[in-house]
Amino acid sequence: MNALLNLHFDPRGDLLEEARQCEEDVFLQAFGNTRSQLEDEYGPYNDQSVFVAVSDDSGRVFGACRLITPGSTGLKTLNDVAREPWGVDASRSARLAGIDVARTWDIATLGVRRDYRGGKLMVALAMYHAIMKATKINDVATAVAIMDDHANRVLSGAGYMFSALPGTRPAEYLGSASSTPVYGHWSGLADAQRRTHPDAYRLVTLGIGLDGIAVPDDASFELRPRLASVPAKEGQSKVAAA
């Protein structure tokens, strides 16, 4: 990667719209999700959505991740596991997993444009770093997601070993042939990564060696109050290929 790219947490204005466009483009290409499908899936979660984005200096976004924070509508992953194809008692599943919903974020979508996949993993790794830093700074204990199998393999390769939510299994979900509802407690995930994948721990969790990515200071990862509803051009609770 020759050009310097910029990592953003909780972008607003034009950059937020570019992040949403990236999300829409990637999920249409990866899973065939149309804009209307994305709107249907995310409408109730607009006010609780926070983005991570990687852009160039012109503002074009090459990778985007949507996080859902706790709120009155709940977390999409837990809401969805209560319905088909899983149909489990989401509250009981969360209790068995030791999840404190008030300190949990939903990794709802994560996608990278085609030109920055494969050997050009730095965009995805930068977004993983942003998630790790933001959750630490904002005292978030746990992540949940409905994760496509390919994305799960990518994260496993970076040392993040998520577990299936109790009572769930891989299943078709919103255009993905096989996705699994998962959770991970950040302290355990980071500790395991440090022991089993020390190079990935330095790169992703500590952010040492993110060449070509401008990472903002720690204060930029503090979650700002939601001042207004996010416009309704939304995505599904599923992590895409990165």
N, C-alpha and C positions, 0 to 999 in steps of 0.2 A: 504494500500500500504506500504510494508515494505522497499523496496529498494528506495534509493534516485534517483529521475529522474531529468533531466536537461532541462530547457527551453531555446530555442534558437530563436533569431530573425535574419533573413537574413543569414542562414548558407551557407557555400560554400564547395566545394570539396566533399569528401566522405559523409559528413553528409547531404549535399544537395541531393545527389543521393539516400541516404537512405530515406529522406523525400519524394522524388518523388516516390520511390518504395512503401512506405506506402500509399501514395495517390492512386497509381494504384491498389494496393491490396484491399483497402477499397472500392473503387468505382466499382471494378469488382464484389466484394461480394454483395454490397448494391444495385447496379443498373444494373449490367451486362455489364458495359462499358468495352470494350476491349481496348487494348493498341492503336490499329489503330484508334478507335473512339476518344480516348483522344488526340491523335496527331492531328487529323483533327480539333478538337474543339479549341485547344490551340496554334497551330503553329504561328498565327499572333501575339500572346501576349507574346512570349518567353522573349523578352528584357524587358518587363514591369512587370515580375513576381517576387515576393518576397515571401519567405516561412517563416512560423513559424513552429517549430518542438519541440517535447518533446521526449527525448531519455534517454536510460540508459548510464552508463559509457562506455559500449562497443561500443556505437554508433548506436545501434538498435533503430529505431524510432517507437514509439507507437501511435503518433498523429501528423498530419501534416495539415497545413492550407496554401492555396495559396492566396496571395493578388495580385491584378493587380493595378498598380499605373498609373497615367495619362501619356499618351504618344501619339505618332502619330497614333497608331492604335485605340485609344479610349478605352473605358471600355466595356468589353464583355457584361455585363448586358444590358447596353443601346443599344449596337449594336443588341443584340438578341431580345429585345422587339419590334424592328422595323420590325421583321420578324414573320412568323407564329410560334406559335399559337396566338400571340398577335396582331401584325401588327399595332402598334400605332406609332404616331409621337414622336420619342424618345426625340428630342430636346424640343418639347412643353411639354411633360410629365415632363422632368427634370426641366424646368422653373416653371411649376405649383407647383412642389415639393420644389422649392427654392434651387435647387442643383447647386453649383458652381463646374463644372466638374474638374477644375484645382485643387480643394482642396478635391477631392473625391477618395476613394479607393474602389475597387470592392473585396468583400469577395467571391472569386471565388470558392474555395473548402475548406471544413473543414471535416476531417474524423478521426476517432479513431479506432484502431484495436479492435476486438471483446472482447478480454480479459480485456480491460480497459473501457468498457461501463457499462451501468446499474448502480450498486451501486458504481463503481469506476470512479466517474465523475471528479476526480481531473485533469486528463490529458486534458479533454475538457475545464474545468474551467481555467486552466493555459494558454491555447491558447487564450481564451477570454480575460484574463488579458493582455496578450502580445499585442493583437490587440488594446485594450483600451490605453495601455501605449504608444505604437508606434504611434498611431494616434495623441495623445496629444503632444508627443515630436516632431513630424514632422509636426505639425500644419495642420492636416487633419480635415476637418469640417464634412464630411458626409461619410457614407458607403452605397453602393448598393450591392445587391445580388439577384440571383434567387434561392429562398430558398425552399427546400423540406418541406412539412408540418410538418413532425416529428421534424426536426431541428428547425423549427420556434417555435414549442411548447416547446422544450428544452430551447431555448433562452428566450421565454416569462416567463418560470418558473424561470429563473435567473433575471427577471426584465427588460429585453431588449425588448421593444415593438416597433417593426418595423412596418411601414405602407406600404400598397401596392402602387406601382408607379401609378400615375393617368392614368386611361384608361386600366389598366391591371386587370387580374383575375386569380384564380388558374387554372392550365392547365397541361396536360402531357408534360414532358420535359426531354429528354435525359435519359429515363429509370425510371424517377420518375413519379408515377401515378398522383401526384398533387404537383406542385411547383408554387410559386408566386414571381414575381419581386417586391422587397421591397427596401425601403430606410430608413435611420435614421440619423438625425443630432446628432452628438455625445454629444453636450452639453445638448440637451433636453433628450436624452436617459439616460445619467448619472444622471441628476437631477431627472427624474421620478423614476429611480431605487433607488436612495437615499431615496426618500420619501415613496415608496411603498414596497421596498424590502431591508431594511437597512442592513440585514445580508449579502445578496448577494452583495450589494454595497461594504461592507468592504472586502469581500472575493475576488470578481472578479475585481472590478474597482480599489480598493486600494491594492489588493494582500495580505491582512492581513489574515493569516491562511491557506495559500496554503501548507499544510503539505506534506512533502515528495517530494517537487519540489524545486530545486535550481533555483532561479530567478536571472538573471544577473543584473548588475547595469544599471542606466538610459542611460549612454552613449552607451551601447550595442544596444539600440533601435533606434539609429539614422540611418536613411537610407543611405547606402553607394552607391556611383555611380555604375551604371551597367557597368562593365568592359568588358563583353563579353556576347554573346547570351547564354541563357539557352538551353542545349541540348533538342531536340524535343521528349520528352516522357511525354505527357501532360494530363490534366484533363478537365472536363467540368465545366462551370460556374454554380455550384449548390452546396449547402451546404448539406453534407450527415448527416446521423444519427450520433450523438455523444454520 
